[in-house]
C-alpha cells in the first residue's frame, strides 16, 4: 500500500492490515500465512498536474491465479470501501483512492516452497 504522507493513518494500520488479511482468507480462500502487507508512506509525490486531490492512496493486492474475474471485482470493491473507511477522518484532505487486484505471475515469483511451487536457478 502506498499513500501520501499527508494521510494520517499510522495509528490504524495494524488493525486495518489484520482485517484485510482476514477478509482475503474469507473471500478468496487463501491461507493466512501467504498474506503480506507492506506500507509505504510517500513524502514526494504528485497527483496529476492541476488535480483536485491533495493526497493519494493505493492498495495493491497480488493473488495466485485461478480466481474468477467476478471474485476479483468483489474483492476490489470490498477493499476500496475498507480503504475509504480507513481514511474517513482525513481532516479535509481530498484523497484519490485506488485498489488494484492482479494475478501473481508464478513463473517468475520465487519463494513459494510450502506450496510446492519452489523455483530454482540452475546457474
ABEGO torsion letter per residue (X at the ends): XBBBAABBAAAAAAAAAAAAAAAAAAAAGBBAAABBBBBBBBABBBBEABBABABBBBBBBBBBBGBBAAAAAAAAAAAAAAAAAAAABAGGBBBBBBBBBBBBBAAABBGAAAAGABBBBBX
